[in-house]
Amino acid sequence: LEDGLRLARAMSYKAAIADLPCGGGKAVVIEHPGWDRALAMRTLGRFIESLGGRFQTGRDLGLTEEDVRLLREETRYIGCEGADSDEYTALGVIEGMRACLDHRAGIQTASGNPFAGLTVAVQGVGSVGWAIARRLHEAGARLIVADVDERRARAAERAFGAQIVPPEEIYDAPADVFCPCAVGSVLTERTIAHLRARIVAGSANNVLAEEALGWRLLERGILYAPDYVINAGALIHGANLSLRGQRENEAEVRKIYGRVREILALAEREGLPTNLVADRLAESRLKTAKTYRDLFWGEAKGASGCCA
């Protein structure tokens, strides 16, 4: 439940930073012995449908294609899935990573290809991690990958010439960038001490086990692209598609570059961790946003987030 609450908070901040006309929320399905998974999905779908569009969901970590199929049988309010979702998330991560590299190099605007010859350690090569790894490979980066599913790691080795390391050794990988693309809370006091990369930028949610660890990254001189800023591509696409009918959202997702640059510049100027600066920006926007009643009373004009 604590993880679900953190995810919901991050979704609220993600929507605020991205200037989207929606709030944030997270639906979390907790497994237990003897449960009927299909019934749980159908029940969740019926509940989401009963909200009349005030909450919209989509595929996320742990949900299968079959789960999504069952949800779709019960509710209209599910989107942000499939290859488009993965590609938009990957694009946002690449833009955020580019922003970190340009900031570190003192480059004022995005230009050229900063990935050629770069070494990136990718933690998790599932659907989104794979899309990110593919883009990095195409841009000339060298990849080091780790995944709890050895088959996925081997596939990345074949497709991208990636070097495979055991999951517990990915933090020690001699990389320029650490790209977490699996579960959250992977950066702890212990793992941060092992990091050899000077930039952290990936698609995983809640990367920091504790918010205070942003200070630890700052002390070590490691540049951190706040997770809910950099991984917002699927939400940006999904919200624009469902709320505005806008199908092509590449230009909107590329704005992540500018948002990350703004946060990095503010953090450097004020001597603060980037995650705290991002939180402050998101909270300032939430304070000036319309109330729940303004947004949702009567006709459902917004959504609480694209999540699962």
C-alpha positions as CSV (number, residue, x, y, z in Angstrom):
1,L,0.0,0.0,0.0
2,E,2.8,2.4,0.8
3,D,4.3,1.8,-2.7
4,G,0.9,2.4,-4.2
5,L,0.6,5.7,-2.3
6,R,4.0,6.8,-3.5
7,L,3.1,5.9,-7.1
8,A,-0.1,7.9,-6.9
9,R,1.8,10.9,-5.6
10,A,4.3,10.5,-8.4
11,M,1.5,10.4,-10.9
12,S,0.1,13.6,-9.6
13,Y,3.4,15.3,-9.8
14,K,4.1,13.8,-13.2
15,A,0.9,15.3,-14.6
16,A,1.5,18.6,-13.0
17,I,5.1,18.9,-14.4
18,A,3.9,17.9,-17.8
19,D,1.1,20.6,-17.8
20,L,-1.6,18.0,-18.4
21,P,-5.3,18.6,-17.6
22,C,-5.5,15.7,-15.2
23,G,-4.6,14.7,-11.7
24,G,-2.8,11.6,-10.5
25,G,-3.8,8.3,-9.2
26,K,-2.7,4.6,-9.1
27,A,-4.7,1.4,-9.0
28,V,-2.7,-1.3,-7.3
29,V,-3.8,-5.0,-7.4
30,I,-2.4,-7.0,-4.5
31,E,-2.0,-10.7,-5.0
32,H,-2.8,-13.1,-2.2
33,P,-3.0,-16.9,-1.9
34,G,-6.1,-18.5,-3.5
35,W,-7.3,-15.4,-5.3
36,D,-9.1,-15.5,-8.6
37,R,-7.0,-13.2,-10.9
38,A,-9.6,-13.1,-13.7
39,L,-12.4,-12.1,-11.2
40,A,-10.1,-9.5,-9.7
41,M,-9.5,-7.9,-13.1
42,R,-13.1,-7.9,-14.0
43,T,-14.1,-6.4,-10.7
44,L,-11.5,-3.7,-11.1
45,G,-12.7,-3.0,-14.6
46,R,-16.3,-2.6,-13.4
47,F,-15.3,-0.2,-10.7
48,I,-13.3,1.9,-13.1
49,E,-16.2,2.0,-15.5
50,S,-18.5,3.1,-12.6
51,L,-16.3,6.3,-12.2
52,G,-17.4,7.4,-15.7
53,G,-14.0,8.5,-16.9
54,R,-12.8,10.3,-13.8
55,F,-10.2,7.6,-13.5
56,Q,-8.4,6.1,-16.5
57,T,-5.9,3.3,-16.4
58,G,-3.5,1.4,-18.6
59,R,-1.0,-1.4,-18.5
60,D,1.9,-1.1,-16.1
61,L,4.4,-3.3,-14.2
62,G,2.8,-6.7,-13.4
63,L,-0.2,-6.6,-15.7
64,T,-0.3,-9.2,-18.5
65,E,-2.0,-8.9,-21.9
66,E,-4.7,-11.2,-20.6
67,D,-5.3,-8.9,-17.6
68,V,-5.7,-5.9,-20.0
69,R,-8.1,-7.9,-22.2
70,L,-10.3,-8.7,-19.2
71,L,-10.2,-5.1,-18.1
72,R,-11.2,-3.9,-21.6
73,E,-14.2,-6.2,-21.4
74,E,-15.5,-4.3,-18.4
75,T,-14.4,-0.7,-19.0
76,R,-13.9,1.8,-21.8
77,Y,-11.4,3.8,-19.7
78,I,-8.2,1.9,-20.4
79,G,-5.5,3.1,-22.8
80,C,-1.8,3.9,-22.8
81,E,-0.8,0.4,-23.8
82,G,1.2,-1.4,-26.4
83,A,4.1,-0.4,-28.6
84,D,3.0,3.3,-28.8
85,S,3.1,3.6,-25.0
86,D,6.5,2.0,-24.8
87,E,7.9,4.1,-27.6
88,Y,6.7,7.4,-26.1
89,T,8.1,6.5,-22.7
90,A,11.4,5.5,-24.3
91,L,11.5,8.8,-26.3
92,G,11.0,10.8,-23.1
93,V,13.8,9.0,-21.3
94,I,16.1,9.5,-24.2
95,E,15.3,13.3,-24.2
96,G,15.8,13.5,-20.5
97,M,19.1,11.6,-20.7
98,R,20.1,14.0,-23.5
99,A,19.3,16.9,-21.2
100,C,21.6,15.5,-18.5
101,L,24.4,15.0,-21.0
102,D,24.1,18.5,-22.4
103,H,23.8,20.0,-19.0
104,R,27.0,18.3,-17.9
105,A,28.8,19.3,-21.1
106,G,27.6,22.9,-20.7
107,I,25.7,22.8,-24.0
108,Q,22.8,25.3,-24.1
109,T,20.4,23.6,-26.6
110,A,19.9,20.1,-27.8
111,S,22.2,19.3,-30.8
112,G,24.2,16.5,-32.3
113,N,24.4,13.0,-30.9
114,P,25.7,12.9,-27.4
115,F,25.2,9.1,-27.2
116,A,27.9,8.0,-29.7
117,G,30.6,6.1,-27.7
118,L,28.6,6.5,-24.5
119,T,28.3,3.5,-22.1
120,V,24.8,3.0,-20.6
121,A,24.0,0.4,-17.9
122,V,20.3,-0.6,-18.5
123,Q,18.6,-2.3,-15.6
124,G,15.7,-4.2,-17.0
125,V,15.1,-4.9,-20.7
126,G,11.3,-5.5,-20.6
127,S,9.1,-3.7,-23.1
128,V,10.2,-0.1,-22.2
129,G,13.7,-1.0,-21.3
130,W,14.1,-2.7,-24.6
131,A,12.8,0.3,-26.5
132,I,15.3,2.5,-24.7
133,A,18.1,0.1,-25.3
134,R,17.3,-0.1,-29.0
135,R,17.3,3.7,-29.4
136,L,20.6,4.0,-27.5
137,H,22.1,1.2,-29.7
138,E,20.9,3.0,-32.8
139,A,22.6,6.2,-31.6
140,G,25.9,4.4,-31.1
141,A,25.9,3.8,-27.4
142,R,27.5,0.8,-25.8
143,L,25.1,-1.2,-23.6
144,I,25.6,-3.1,-20.4
145,V,22.3,-4.9,-19.4
146,A,21.0,-6.8,-16.4
147,D,17.6,-8.5,-16.1
148,V,16.2,-11.0,-13.7
149,D,14.9,-12.8,-16.8
150,E,18.0,-14.1,-18.4
151,R,16.2,-14.7,-21.7
152,R,15.6,-11.0,-22.1
153,A,19.2,-10.2,-21.3
154,R,20.4,-12.7,-23.9
155,A,18.0,-11.2,-26.4
156,A,19.6,-7.8,-25.8
157,E,23.0,-9.3,-26.2
158,R,22.1,-10.8,-29.6
159,A,20.2,-7.7,-30.8
160,F,22.4,-4.9,-29.6
161,G,25.7,-6.5,-28.7
162,A,25.1,-5.7,-25.1
163,Q,27.3,-6.9,-22.3
164,I,25.4,-8.9,-19.7
165,V,26.1,-8.6,-16.0
166,P,24.3,-10.3,-13.1
167,P,21.4,-8.1,-11.7
168,E,23.2,-7.4,-8.4
169,E,26.3,-6.1,-10.3
170,I,24.7,-3.6,-12.6
171,Y,25.4,-0.8,-10.1
172,D,29.1,-1.5,-10.3
173,A,29.1,-1.4,-14.1
174,P,31.7,1.0,-15.6
175,A,29.1,3.1,-17.3
176,D,28.5,6.8,-18.0
177,V,24.8,6.5,-17.4
178,F,22.7,4.2,-15.1
179,C,19.3,3.7,-16.7
180,P,16.8,1.9,-14.3
181,C,13.9,0.5,-16.2
182,A,12.4,-2.2,-13.9
183,V,11.1,-2.0,-10.3
184,G,11.3,1.0,-8.0
185,S,13.3,1.8,-4.9
186,V,16.5,0.5,-6.5
187,L,18.7,3.3,-5.3
188,T,19.5,2.9,-1.6
189,E,22.5,4.0,0.6
190,R,24.2,0.7,-0.4
191,T,23.5,0.8,-4.2
192,I,24.4,4.5,-4.5
193,A,27.7,3.8,-2.9
194,H,28.4,1.3,-5.6
195,L,27.3,3.4,-8.6
196,R,30.1,4.2,-11.1
197,A,27.8,6.1,-13.5
198,R,27.7,9.9,-13.1
199,I,24.1,10.2,-14.5
200,V,20.9,8.4,-13.4
201,A,18.2,8.6,-16.0
202,G,15.6,5.8,-16.6
203,S,12.0,4.8,-16.9
204,A,11.4,3.2,-13.5
205,N,9.1,4.8,-11.0
206,N,10.1,5.7,-7.5
207,V,13.8,5.1,-8.2
208,L,14.9,6.5,-4.9
209,A,14.1,4.2,-1.9
210,E,13.8,7.4,0.2
211,E,13.5,11.0,-1.0
212,A,16.4,12.0,1.2
213,L,18.7,9.9,-0.9
214,G,18.7,12.8,-3.4
215,W,21.2,14.5,-1.1
216,R,23.4,11.4,-1.3
217,L,23.5,11.6,-5.1
218,L,24.2,15.3,-4.9
219,E,27.1,14.6,-2.5
220,R,28.6,12.1,-4.9
221,G,28.2,14.4,-7.9
222,I,25.8,12.1,-9.6
223,L,23.2,13.9,-11.8
224,Y,19.7,12.5,-11.3
225,A,16.8,13.1,-13.8
226,P,13.7,12.9,-11.5
227,D,11.8,9.7,-12.5
228,Y,8.3,11.2,-12.9
229,V,9.7,14.0,-15.1
230,I,11.7,11.8,-17.4
231,N,9.3,8.8,-17.7
232,A,6.1,10.8,-18.5
233,G,6.0,10.0,-22.2
234,A,3.2,7.5,-22.1
235,L,1.1,9.7,-19.8
236,I,1.6,12.7,-22.1
237,H,0.6,10.6,-25.1
238,G,-2.3,8.9,-23.3
239,A,-3.7,12.1,-21.9
240,N,-3.5,14.0,-25.1
241,L,-5.1,11.1,-27.0
242,S,-8.0,10.5,-24.6
243,L,-8.7,14.1,-23.5
244,R,-7.8,16.0,-26.6
245,G,-8.0,13.5,-29.4
246,Q,-4.4,14.2,-30.3
247,R,-2.8,11.1,-31.9
248,E,0.7,12.4,-32.7
249,N,2.4,13.5,-29.6
250,E,6.2,13.2,-30.3
251,A,6.7,17.0,-30.1
252,E,4.9,17.1,-26.8
253,V,7.0,14.3,-25.4
254,R,10.2,16.0,-26.6
255,K,9.4,18.9,-24.3
256,I,10.8,16.6,-21.5
257,Y,14.2,17.8,-22.6
258,G,13.5,21.4,-21.6
259,R,11.8,20.4,-18.3
260,V,14.8,18.4,-17.3
261,R,17.2,21.2,-18.2
262,E,15.1,23.7,-16.2
263,I,15.2,21.4,-13.1
264,L,18.9,20.7,-13.4
265,A,19.7,24.4,-13.8
266,L,17.6,25.3,-10.7
267,A,19.1,22.5,-8.7
268,E,22.6,23.6,-9.6
269,R,21.9,27.3,-8.8
270,E,20.4,26.6,-5.4
271,G,22.6,23.6,-4.4
272,L,19.6,21.3,-4.0
273,P,18.9,17.7,-5.1
274,T,17.1,17.5,-8.4
275,N,14.2,15.5,-6.9
276,L,13.5,18.2,-4.4
277,V,13.5,20.9,-7.0
278,A,11.1,18.8,-9.2
279,D,8.8,18.3,-6.2
280,R,8.7,22.0,-5.5
281,L,7.8,22.8,-9.1
282,A,5.1,20.2,-9.2
283,E,3.6,21.4,-5.9
284,S,3.6,25.0,-7.0
285,R,1.6,24.0,-10.1
286,L,-0.8,21.8,-8.1
287,K,-1.5,24.7,-5.7
288,T,-2.7,26.9,-8.7
289,A,-4.6,24.1,-10.4
290,K,-8.4,23.9,-10.4
291,T,-10.0,22.0,-7.6
292,Y,-11.4,18.5,-8.0
293,R,-14.9,19.9,-8.1
294,D,-13.9,22.4,-10.9
295,L,-12.4,19.7,-13.0
296,F,-14.7,16.7,-12.5
297,W,-18.1,17.7,-11.1
298,G,-20.7,16.7,-13.7
299,E,-19.1,16.0,-17.1
300,A,-15.8,14.1,-16.8
301,K,-13.4,16.6,-18.5
302,G,-10.1,15.2,-17.1
303,A,-8.7,12.0,-15.8
304,S,-6.8,11.0,-12.7
305,G,-3.9,9.4,-14.6
306,C,-2.9,6.7,-16.9
307,C,-1.8,3.9,-14.6
308,A,-2.3,0.5,-13.3
